[in-house]
Amino acid sequence: MSQTESWFNPAVLLKGGAVVYFFIGAGITAWIIDKAINQPEIQASQFGFEAPLWIPSALFVVVSMVAGVALLWRAAQRVEAGENLFKQRHRRSAREKTTANEQTPTEKQTPPSEQTSASQDTSQ
């Protein structure tokens, strides 16, 4: 595999995205922690209640970062295993919908046993 092909490998791109996402989240978390150390008196207030601002903000960023990195990393593992992530699994494609609409539904036919009993009922 050549150098350019390895850069355009979807698994490598997904893992690169996960690393970038991690560093962005880590940077935001470090900034929040720095602000919490320098300005601990800042509180979030709503409806007359006050609560610490920095701890929930940092936890939100960390949880979001972990979820995003895990999602991208898992997708990269699935691509490396040979799975097509763009395969239509649950919805029909537009092409399948148009061909299904063009086909005329067949009329429901009654079984022969019901046809004979129905003809006997009318003759009586």
N, CA, C and O atoms as a GROMACS GRO file, in nm:
protein
  496
    1MET      N    1   0.085  -0.117   0.000
    1MET     CA    2   0.000   0.000   0.000
    1MET      C    3   0.090   0.124   0.000
    1MET      O    4   0.187   0.130   0.076
    2SER      N    5   0.058   0.219  -0.084
    2SER     CA    6   0.140   0.339  -0.094
    2SER      C    7   0.106   0.438   0.018
    2SER      O    8   0.009   0.420   0.092
    3GLN      N    9   0.187   0.541   0.027
    3GLN     CA   10   0.168   0.642   0.132
    3GLN      C   11   0.034   0.713   0.118
    3GLN      O   12  -0.034   0.736   0.219
    4THR      N   13  -0.006   0.750  -0.005
    4THR     CA   14  -0.132   0.822  -0.022
    4THR      C   15  -0.252   0.734   0.004
    4THR      O   16  -0.354   0.781   0.055
    5GLU      N   17  -0.243   0.606  -0.029
    5GLU     CA   18  -0.355   0.516  -0.003
    5GLU      C   19  -0.377   0.496   0.146
    5GLU      O   20  -0.491   0.482   0.190
    6SER      N   21  -0.270   0.496   0.224
    6SER     CA   22  -0.287   0.475   0.368
    6SER      C   23  -0.355   0.595   0.433
    6SER      O   24  -0.428   0.578   0.531
    7TRP      N   25  -0.333   0.718   0.380
    7TRP     CA   26  -0.397   0.835   0.437
    7TRP      C   27  -0.544   0.840   0.405
    7TRP      O   28  -0.622   0.898   0.481
    8PHE      N   29  -0.585   0.782   0.295
    8PHE     CA   30  -0.726   0.785   0.256
    8PHE      C   31  -0.801   0.661   0.301
    8PHE      O   32  -0.916   0.641   0.262
    9ASN      N   33  -0.738   0.579   0.381
    9ASN     CA   34  -0.803   0.462   0.437
    9ASN      C   35  -0.908   0.512   0.538
    9ASN      O   36  -0.873   0.587   0.630
   10PRO      N   37  -1.034   0.471   0.524
   10PRO     CA   38  -1.138   0.521   0.616
   10PRO      C   39  -1.109   0.492   0.762
   10PRO      O   40  -1.142   0.574   0.848
   11ALA      N   41  -1.050   0.378   0.792
   11ALA     CA   42  -1.021   0.346   0.932
   11ALA      C   43  -0.917   0.442   0.989
   11ALA      O   44  -0.928   0.484   1.105
   12VAL      N   45  -0.817   0.478   0.909
   12VAL     CA   46  -0.714   0.572   0.955
   12VAL      C   47  -0.776   0.710   0.976
   12VAL      O   48  -0.744   0.778   1.073
   13LEU      N   49  -0.864   0.750   0.885
   13LEU     CA   50  -0.929   0.881   0.899
   13LEU      C   51  -1.019   0.885   1.022
   13LEU      O   52  -1.023   0.985   1.093
   14LEU      N   53  -1.092   0.776   1.049
   14LEU     CA   54  -1.178   0.772   1.167
   14LEU      C   55  -1.096   0.777   1.295
   14LEU      O   56  -1.133   0.846   1.390
   15LYS      N   57  -0.985   0.704   1.299
   15LYS     CA   58  -0.899   0.707   1.418
   15LYS      C   59  -0.835   0.844   1.434
   15LYS      O   60  -0.819   0.893   1.546
   16GLY      N   61  -0.799   0.907   1.323
   16GLY     CA   62  -0.746   1.044   1.330
   16GLY      C   63  -0.849   1.140   1.383
   16GLY      O   64  -0.817   1.229   1.463
   17GLY      N   65  -0.974   1.124   1.340
   17GLY     CA   66  -1.082   1.206   1.392
   17GLY      C   67  -1.102   1.186   1.541
   17GLY      O   68  -1.129   1.281   1.614
   18ALA      N   69  -1.088   1.062   1.587
   18ALA     CA   70  -1.102   1.034   1.730
   18ALA      C   71  -0.991   1.101   1.810
   18ALA      O   72  -1.016   1.153   1.918
   19VAL      N   73  -0.870   1.099   1.757
   19VAL     CA   74  -0.757   1.163   1.826
   19VAL      C   75  -0.777   1.314   1.831
   19VAL      O   76  -0.755   1.376   1.935
   20VAL      N   77  -0.819   1.374   1.721
   20VAL     CA   78  -0.844   1.518   1.718
   20VAL      C   79  -0.956   1.554   1.816
   20VAL      O   80  -0.945   1.652   1.890
   21TYR      N   81  -1.062   1.474   1.817
   21TYR     CA   82  -1.174   1.497   1.909
   21TYR      C   83  -1.126   1.491   2.054
   21TYR      O   84  -1.169   1.570   2.138
   22PHE      N   85  -1.037   1.394   2.082
   22PHE     CA   86  -0.983   1.381   2.218
   22PHE      C   87  -0.906   1.506   2.258
   22PHE      O   88  -0.925   1.559   2.367
   23PHE      N   89  -0.818   1.554   2.168
   23PHE     CA   90  -0.737   1.670   2.203
   23PHE      C   91  -0.821   1.797   2.217
   23PHE      O   92  -0.792   1.880   2.302
   24ILE      N   93  -0.922   1.811   2.136
   24ILE     CA   94  -1.011   1.927   2.152
   24ILE      C   95  -1.083   1.920   2.287
   24ILE      O   96  -1.090   2.019   2.359
   25GLY      N   97  -1.137   1.804   2.320
   25GLY     CA   98  -1.205   1.787   2.448
   25GLY      C   99  -1.112   1.805   2.566
   25GLY      O  100  -1.149   1.865   2.668
   26ALA      N  101  -0.989   1.754   2.553
   26ALA     CA  102  -0.891   1.769   2.662
   26ALA      C  103  -0.853   1.916   2.679
   26ALA      O  104  -0.835   1.963   2.791
   27GLY      N  105  -0.842   1.989   2.568
   27GLY     CA  106  -0.810   2.132   2.576
   27GLY      C  107  -0.920   2.211   2.642
   27GLY      O  108  -0.894   2.298   2.725
   28ILE      N  109  -1.043   2.181   2.606
   28ILE     CA  110  -1.156   2.252   2.668
   28ILE      C  111  -1.164   2.218   2.817
   28ILE      O  112  -1.190   2.306   2.899
   29THR      N  113  -1.140   2.092   2.852
   29THR     CA  114  -1.142   2.052   2.993
   29THR      C  115  -1.031   2.122   3.070
   29THR      O  116  -1.053   2.167   3.182
   30ALA      N  117  -0.913   2.131   3.011
   30ALA     CA  118  -0.802   2.200   3.079
   30ALA      C  119  -0.836   2.348   3.099
   30ALA      O  120  -0.803   2.405   3.203
   31TRP      N  121  -0.899   2.409   3.000
   31TRP     CA  122  -0.938   2.550   3.013
   31TRP      C  123  -1.040   2.567   3.126
   31TRP      O  124  -1.031   2.661   3.205
   32ILE      N  125  -1.138   2.476   3.133
   32ILE     CA  126  -1.240   2.484   3.239
   32ILE      C  127  -1.176   2.466   3.377
   32ILE      O  128  -1.212   2.537   3.471
   33ILE      N  129  -1.083   2.372   3.388
   33ILE     CA  130  -1.016   2.350   3.517
   33ILE      C  131  -0.934   2.472   3.556
   33ILE      O  132  -0.931   2.510   3.673
   34ASP      N  133  -0.866   2.534   3.458
   34ASP     CA  134  -0.790   2.655   3.486
   34ASP      C  135  -0.881   2.766   3.536
   34ASP      O  136  -0.847   2.835   3.632
   35LYS      N  137  -0.996   2.783   3.473
   35LYS     CA  138  -1.091   2.886   3.517
   35LYS      C  139  -1.147   2.854   3.656
   35LYS      O  140  -1.172   2.944   3.736
   36ALA      N  141  -1.167   2.726   3.683
   36ALA     CA  142  -1.220   2.686   3.814
   36ALA      C  143  -1.119   2.716   3.925
   36ALA      O  144  -1.158   2.752   4.036
   37ILE      N  145  -0.991   2.702   3.895
   37ILE     CA  146  -0.888   2.731   3.995
   37ILE      C  147  -0.874   2.882   4.015
   37ILE      O  148  -0.862   2.930   4.128
   38ASN      N  149  -0.878   2.956   3.905
   38ASN     CA  150  -0.858   3.102   3.914
   38ASN      C  151  -0.983   3.176   3.962
   38ASN      O  152  -0.972   3.280   4.027
   39GLN      N  153  -1.100   3.125   3.932
   39GLN     CA  154  -1.224   3.194   3.968
   39GLN      C  155  -1.324   3.096   4.030
   39GLN      O  156  -1.427   3.067   3.970
   40PRO      N  157  -1.295   3.045   4.149
   40PRO     CA  158  -1.385   2.947   4.210
   40PRO      C  159  -1.517   3.006   4.258
   40PRO      O  160  -1.612   2.933   4.285
   41GLU      N  161  -1.522   3.137   4.267
   41GLU     CA  162  -1.644   3.201   4.320
   41GLU      C  163  -1.756   3.209   4.219
   41GLU      O  164  -1.870   3.238   4.256
   42ILE      N  165  -1.730   3.183   4.091
   42ILE     CA  166  -1.835   3.194   3.989
   42ILE      C  167  -1.932   3.077   4.007
   42ILE      O  168  -1.892   2.960   4.010
   43GLN      N  169  -2.060   3.111   4.017
   43GLN     CA  170  -2.165   3.012   4.039
   43GLN      C  171  -2.268   3.022   3.927
   43GLN      O  172  -2.285   3.128   3.867
   44ALA      N  173  -2.334   2.913   3.902
   44ALA     CA  174  -2.446   2.914   3.808
   44ALA      C  175  -2.572   2.932   3.892
   44ALA      O  176  -2.590   2.863   3.992
   45SER      N  177  -2.659   3.023   3.849
   45SER     CA  178  -2.782   3.043   3.924
   45SER      C  179  -2.902   3.034   3.831
   45SER      O  180  -2.900   3.082   3.718
   46GLN      N  181  -3.004   2.969   3.882
   46GLN     CA  182  -3.128   2.954   3.806
   46GLN      C  183  -3.241   2.938   3.905
   46GLN      O  184  -3.232   2.858   3.998
   47PHE      N  185  -3.348   3.014   3.885
   47PHE     CA  186  -3.466   3.009   3.972
   47PHE      C  187  -3.431   3.033   4.118
   47PHE      O  188  -3.495   2.976   4.207
   48GLY      N  189  -3.332   3.116   4.143
   48GLY     CA  190  -3.296   3.150   4.280
   48GLY      C  191  -3.202   3.051   4.347
   48GLY      O  192  -3.165   3.070   4.462
   49PHE      N  193  -3.163   2.946   4.277
   49PHE     CA  194  -3.071   2.846   4.333
   49PHE      C  195  -2.934   2.868   4.272
   49PHE      O  196  -2.921   2.901   4.154
   50GLU      N  197  -2.832   2.848   4.353
   50GLU     CA  198  -2.695   2.860   4.304
   50GLU      C  199  -2.626   2.726   4.316
   50GLU      O  200  -2.645   2.652   4.412
   51ALA      N  201  -2.544   2.698   4.215
   51ALA     CA  202  -2.470   2.572   4.214
   51ALA      C  203  -2.333   2.598   4.151
   51ALA      O  204  -2.316   2.696   4.079
   52PRO      N  205  -2.237   2.513   4.178
   52PRO     CA  206  -2.106   2.531   4.117
   52PRO      C  207  -2.117   2.522   3.963
   52PRO      O  208  -2.190   2.438   3.910
   53LEU      N  209  -2.045   2.606   3.896
   53LEU     CA  210  -2.049   2.608   3.750
   53LEU      C  211  -1.945   2.516   3.688
   53LEU      O  212  -1.973   2.448   3.590
   54TRP      N  213  -1.827   2.514   3.745
   54TRP     CA  214  -1.714   2.451   3.678
   54TRP      C  215  -1.719   2.299   3.679
   54TRP      O  216  -1.685   2.236   3.578
   55ILE      N  217  -1.760   2.239   3.788
   55ILE     CA  218  -1.760   2.092   3.795
   55ILE      C  219  -1.857   2.030   3.695
   55ILE      O  220  -1.817   1.940   3.621
   56PRO      N  221  -1.983   2.074   3.688
   56PRO     CA  222  -2.072   2.017   3.588
   56PRO      C  223  -2.027   2.045   3.444
   56PRO      O  224  -2.045   1.961   3.356
   57SER      N  225  -1.970   2.162   3.422
   57SER     CA  226  -1.921   2.194   3.288
   57SER      C  227  -1.809   2.100   3.247
   57SER      O  228  -1.808   2.049   3.135
   58ALA      N  229  -1.715   2.079   3.336
   58ALA     CA  230  -1.603   1.989   3.306
   58ALA      C  231  -1.651   1.846   3.287
   58ALA      O  232  -1.605   1.776   3.196
   59LEU      N  233  -1.743   1.801   3.371
   59LEU     CA  234  -1.796   1.665   3.356
   59LEU      C  235  -1.871   1.647   3.224
   59LEU      O  236  -1.859   1.542   3.160
   60PHE      N  237  -1.947   1.747   3.184
   60PHE     CA  238  -2.018   1.740   3.057
   60PHE      C  239  -1.921   1.728   2.941
   60PHE      O  240  -1.942   1.647   2.850
   61VAL      N  241  -1.816   1.808   2.943
   61VAL     CA  242  -1.718   1.803   2.833
   61VAL      C  243  -1.647   1.668   2.832
   61VAL      O  244  -1.627   1.610   2.724
   62VAL      N  245  -1.609   1.617   2.948
   62VAL     CA  246  -1.537   1.488   2.954
   62VAL      C  247  -1.627   1.374   2.906
   62VAL      O  248  -1.582   1.290   2.828
   63VAL      N  249  -1.751   1.370   2.952
   63VAL     CA  250  -1.842   1.262   2.910
   63VAL      C  251  -1.869   1.270   2.760
   63VAL      O  252  -1.871   1.168   2.692
   64SER      N  253  -1.889   1.390   2.709
   64SER     CA  254  -1.912   1.407   2.565
   64SER      C  255  -1.790   1.366   2.485
   64SER      O  256  -1.802   1.303   2.380
   65MET      N  257  -1.673   1.401   2.534
   65MET     CA  258  -1.550   1.364   2.465
   65MET      C  259  -1.532   1.213   2.462
   65MET      O  260  -1.497   1.157   2.358
   66VAL      N  261  -1.555   1.148   2.574
   66VAL     CA  262  -1.540   1.002   2.579
   66VAL      C  263  -1.640   0.935   2.484
   66VAL      O  264  -1.605   0.840   2.414
   67ALA      N  265  -1.763   0.984   2.482
   67ALA     CA  266  -1.864   0.925   2.393
   67ALA      C  267  -1.825   0.944   2.246
   67ALA      O  268  -1.838   0.851   2.166
   68GLY      N  269  -1.779   1.063   2.210
   68GLY     CA  270  -1.740   1.089   2.071
   68GLY      C  271  -1.620   1.007   2.029
   68GLY      O  272  -1.618   0.951   1.919
   69VAL      N  273  -1.520   0.999   2.114
   69VAL     CA  274  -1.401   0.919   2.082
   69VAL      C  275  -1.436   0.772   2.071
   69VAL      O  276  -1.389   0.703   1.980
   70ALA      N  277  -1.518   0.722   2.163
   70ALA     CA  278  -1.558   0.581   2.158
   70ALA      C  279  -1.636   0.550   2.030
   70ALA      O  280  -1.616   0.445   1.969
   71LEU      N  281  -1.724   0.640   1.990
   71LEU     CA  282  -1.802   0.620   1.868
   71LEU      C  283  -1.711   0.613   1.745
   71LEU      O  284  -1.724   0.522   1.663
   72LEU      N  285  -1.621   0.710   1.733
   72LEU     CA  286  -1.531   0.712   1.617
   72LEU      C  287  -1.436   0.592   1.617
   72LEU      O  288  -1.409   0.534   1.512
   73TRP      N  289  -1.384   0.556   1.734
   73TRP     CA  290  -1.290   0.444   1.742
   73TRP      C  291  -1.358   0.312   1.708
   73TRP      O  292  -1.301   0.228   1.639
   74ARG      N  293  -1.481   0.294   1.756
   74ARG     CA  294  -1.557   0.172   1.725
   74ARG      C  295  -1.589   0.165   1.576
   74ARG      O  296  -1.583   0.057   1.516
   75ALA      N  297  -1.622   0.278   1.516
   75ALA     CA  298  -1.647   0.279   1.372
   75ALA      C  299  -1.522   0.240   1.296
   75ALA      O  300  -1.530   0.167   1.197
   76ALA      N  301  -1.405   0.287   1.340
   76ALA     CA  302  -1.279   0.250   1.276
   76ALA      C  303  -1.253   0.101   1.288
   76ALA      O  304  -1.205   0.038   1.193
   77GLN      N  305  -1.283   0.043   1.402
   77GLN     CA  306  -1.265  -0.101   1.420
   77GLN      C  307  -1.357  -0.180   1.328
   77GLN      O  308  -1.317  -0.282   1.272
   78ARG      N  309  -1.479  -0.133   1.312
   78ARG     CA  310  -1.574  -0.201   1.224
   78ARG      C  311  -1.530  -0.192   1.078
   78ARG      O  312  -1.546  -0.288   1.003
   79VAL      N  313  -1.475  -0.077   1.039
   79VAL     CA  314  -1.426  -0.062   0.902
   79VAL      C  315  -1.305  -0.152   0.880
   79VAL      O  316  -1.294  -0.215   0.775
   80GLU      N  317  -1.215  -0.160   0.978
   80GLU     CA  318  -1.099  -0.248   0.966
   80GLU      C  319  -1.141  -0.394   0.954
   80GLU      O  320  -1.073  -0.473   0.888
   81ALA      N  321  -1.252  -0.431   1.016
   81ALA     CA  322  -1.301  -0.568   1.008
   81ALA      C  323  -1.369  -0.597   0.875
   81ALA      O  324  -1.407  -0.711   0.847
   82GLY      N  325  -1.385  -0.494   0.791
   82GLY     CA  326  -1.442  -0.514   0.659
   82GLY      C  327  -1.588  -0.480   0.646
   82GLY      O  328  -1.649  -0.507   0.542
   83GLU      N  329  -1.648  -0.420   0.748
   83GLU     CA  330  -1.789  -0.387   0.742
   83GLU      C  331  -1.811  -0.259   0.662
   83GLU      O  332  -1.732  -0.166   0.670
   84ASN      N  333  -1.918  -0.257   0.586
   84ASN     CA  334  -1.956  -0.138   0.510
   84ASN      C  335  -2.052  -0.058   0.597
   84ASN      O  336  -2.167  -0.098   0.616
   85LEU      N  337  -2.006   0.056   0.648
   85LEU     CA  338  -2.090   0.136   0.738
   85LEU      C  339  -2.202   0.207   0.666
   85LEU      O  340  -2.297   0.253   0.730
   86PHE      N  341  -2.194   0.217   0.534
   86PHE     CA  342  -2.296   0.288   0.458
   86PHE      C  343  -2.399   0.195   0.397
   86PHE      O  344  -2.484   0.238   0.319
   87LYS      N  345  -2.393   0.069   0.430
   87LYS     CA  346  -2.488  -0.028   0.377
   87LYS      C  347  -2.627   0.000   0.432
   87LYS      O  348  -2.643   0.027   0.551
   88GLN      N  349  -2.726  -0.005   0.345
   88GLN     CA  350  -2.864   0.018   0.388
   88GLN      C  351  -2.913  -0.105   0.463
   88GLN      O  352  -2.929  -0.212   0.404
   89ARG      N  353  -2.936  -0.090   0.593
   89ARG     CA  354  -2.978  -0.204   0.673
   89ARG      C  355  -3.127  -0.201   0.706
   89ARG      O  356  -3.195  -0.304   0.701
   90HIS      N  357  -3.177  -0.085   0.738
   90HIS     CA  358  -3.312  -0.077   0.792
   90HIS      C  359  -3.411  -0.008   0.698
   90HIS      O  360  -3.532  -0.027   0.712
   91ARG      N  361  -3.362   0.069   0.606
   91ARG     CA  362  -3.450   0.141   0.515
   91ARG      C  363  -3.423   0.096   0.373
   91ARG      O  364  -3.310   0.061   0.337
   92ARG      N  365  -3.528   0.097   0.294
   92ARG     CA  366  -3.508   0.065   0.154
   92ARG      C  367  -3.455   0.188   0.083
   92ARG      O  368  -3.487   0.301   0.119
   93SER      N  369  -3.374   0.165  -0.017
   93SER     CA  370  -3.321   0.278  -0.093
   93SER      C  371  -3.430   0.333  -0.184
   93SER      O  372  -3.534   0.269  -0.203
   94ALA      N  373  -3.406   0.450  -0.239
   94ALA     CA  374  -3.504   0.514  -0.328
   94ALA      C  375  -3.529   0.428  -0.451
   94ALA      O  376  -3.641   0.423  -0.501
   95ARG      N  377  -3.427   0.362  -0.501
   95ARG     CA  378  -3.442   0.276  -0.618
   95ARG      C  379  -3.537   0.160  -0.588
   95ARG      O  380  -3.623   0.128  -0.670
   96GLU      N  381  -3.522   0.098  -0.472
   96GLU     CA  382  -3.611  -0.012  -0.436
   96GLU      C  383  -3.754   0.035  -0.418
   96GLU      O  384  -3.848  -0.037  -0.451
   97LYS      N  385  -3.772   0.156  -0.365
   97LYS     CA  386  -3.907   0.208  -0.345
   97LYS      C  387  -3.977   0.233  -0.478
   97LYS      O  388  -4.096   0.203  -0.491
   98THR      N  389  -3.905   0.287  -0.577
   98THR     CA  390  -3.969   0.316  -0.706
   98THR      C  391  -4.003   0.187  -0.779
   98THR      O  392  -4.107   0.180  -0.844
   99THR      N  393  -3.918   0.086  -0.771
   99THR     CA  394  -3.950  -0.040  -0.838
   99THR      C  395  -4.065  -0.111  -0.769
   99THR      O  396  -4.145  -0.178  -0.834
  100ALA      N  397  -4.075  -0.096  -0.636
  100ALA     CA  398  -4.187  -0.158  -0.564
  100ALA      C  399  -4.318  -0.087  -0.599
  100ALA      O  400  -4.422  -0.153  -0.607
  101ASN      N  401  -4.316   0.044  -0.619
  101ASN     CA  402  -4.437   0.119  -0.654
  101ASN      C  403  -4.482   0.092  -0.796
  101ASN      O  404  -4.602   0.100  -0.825
  102GLU      N  405  -4.389   0.059  -0.886
  102GLU     CA  406  -4.424   0.034  -1.025
  102GLU      C  407  -4.492  -0.101  -1.043
  102GLU      O  408  -4.570  -0.119  -1.137
  103GLN      N  409  -4.464  -0.195  -0.955
  103GLN     CA  410  -4.524  -0.327  -0.967
  103GLN      C  411  -4.669  -0.320  -0.922
  103GLN      O  412  -4.701  -0.260  -0.820
  104THR      N  413  -4.757  -0.383  -1.001
  104THR     CA  414  -4.898  -0.385  -0.963
  104THR      C  415  -4.922  -0.503  -0.870
  104THR      O  416  -4.872  -0.613  -0.894
  105PRO      N  417  -4.997  -0.482  -0.766
  105PRO     CA  418  -5.023  -0.592  -0.673
  105PRO      C  419  -5.115  -0.695  -0.740
  105PRO      O  420  -5.209  -0.658  -0.811
  106THR      N  421  -5.088  -0.819  -0.716
  106THR     CA  422  -5.172  -0.925  -0.772
  106THR      C  423  -5.300  -0.936  -0.692
  106THR      O  424  -5.302  -0.915  -0.571
  107GLU      N  425  -5.405  -0.970  -0.761
  107GLU     CA  426  -5.534  -0.982  -0.693
  107GLU      C  427  -5.533  -1.107  -0.606
  107GLU      O  428  -5.475  -1.209  -0.641
  108LYS      N  429  -5.599  -1.094  -0.496
  108LYS     CA  430  -5.606  -1.206  -0.405
  108LYS      C  431  -5.703  -1.308  -0.463
  108LYS      O  432  -5.819  -1.277  -0.492
  109GLN      N  433  -5.654  -1.428  -0.480
  109GLN     CA  434  -5.738  -1.532  -0.538
  109GLN      C  435  -5.790  -1.622  -0.426
  109GLN      O  436  -5.720  -1.653  -0.330
  110THR      N  437  -5.913  -1.661  -0.441
  110THR     CA  438  -5.973  -1.748  -0.340
  110THR      C  439  -5.934  -1.892  -0.370
  110THR      O  440  -5.925  -1.931  -0.486
  111PRO      N  441  -5.910  -1.970  -0.268
  111PRO     CA  442  -5.875  -2.111  -0.289
  111PRO      C  443  -5.990  -2.185  -0.356
  111PRO      O  444  -6.106  -2.147  -0.341
  112PRO      N  445  -5.959  -2.293  -0.431
  112PRO     CA  446  -6.063  -2.368  -0.502
  112PRO      C  447  -6.170  -2.424  -0.410
  112PRO      O  448  -6.286  -2.433  -0.450
  113SER      N  449  -6.135  -2.462  -0.288
  113SER     CA  450  -6.235  -2.518  -0.197
  113SER      C  451  -6.341  -2.414  -0.162
  113SER      O  452  -6.459  -2.448  -0.149
  114GLU      N  453  -6.301  -2.287  -0.148
  114GLU     CA  454  -6.398  -2.182  -0.118
  114GLU      C  455  -6.482  -2.148  -0.240
  114GLU      O  456  -6.599  -2.110  -0.227
  115GLN      N  457  -6.424  -2.162  -0.360
  115GLN     CA  458  -6.498  -2.132  -0.481
  115GLN      C  459  -6.612  -2.232  -0.500
  115GLN      O  460  -6.723  -2.194  -0.539
  116THR      N  461  -6.587  -2.359  -0.475
  116THR     CA  462  -6.693  -2.461  -0.494
  116THR      C  463  -6.802  -2.446  -0.391
  116THR      O  464  -6.920  -2.464  -0.422
  117SER      N  465  -6.766  -2.413  -0.265
  117SER     CA  466  -6.869  -2.398  -0.164
  117SER      C  467  -6.953  -2.273  -0.192
  117SER      O  468  -7.074  -2.272  -0.167
  118ALA      N  469  -6.892  -2.170  -0.243
  118ALA     CA  470  -6.966  -2.048  -0.276
  118ALA      C  471  -7.061  -2.073  -0.391
  118ALA      O  472  -7.171  -2.019  -0.392
  119SER      N  473  -7.022  -2.154  -0.489
  119SER     CA  474  -7.112  -2.182  -0.603
  119SER      C  475  -7.226  -2.273  -0.560
  119SER      O  476  -7.337  -2.262  -0.613
  120GLN      N  477  -7.201  -2.362  -0.464
  120GLN     CA  478  -7.307  -2.449  -0.415
  120GLN      C  479  -7.410  -2.368  -0.336
  120GLN      O  480  -7.529  -2.398  -0.342
  121ASP      N  481  -7.365  -2.266  -0.262
  121ASP     CA  482  -7.458  -2.185  -0.183
  121ASP      C  483  -7.549  -2.105  -0.273
  121ASP      O  484  -7.666  -2.086  -0.238
  122THR      N  485  -7.504  -2.058  -0.384
  122THR     CA  486  -7.588  -1.976  -0.473
  122THR      C  487  -7.686  -2.062  -0.550
  122THR      O  488  -7.792  -2.014  -0.588
  123SER      N  489  -7.653  -2.190  -0.573
  123SER     CA  490  -7.743  -2.274  -0.652
  123SER      C  491  -7.861  -2.322  -0.566
  123SER      O  492  -7.964  -2.362  -0.621
  124GLN      N  493  -7.849  -2.319  -0.438
  124GLN     CA  494  -7.958  -2.369  -0.352
  124GLN      C  495  -8.067  -2.273  -0.335
  124GLN      O  496  -8.164  -2.302  -0.266
   0.00000   0.00000   0.00000
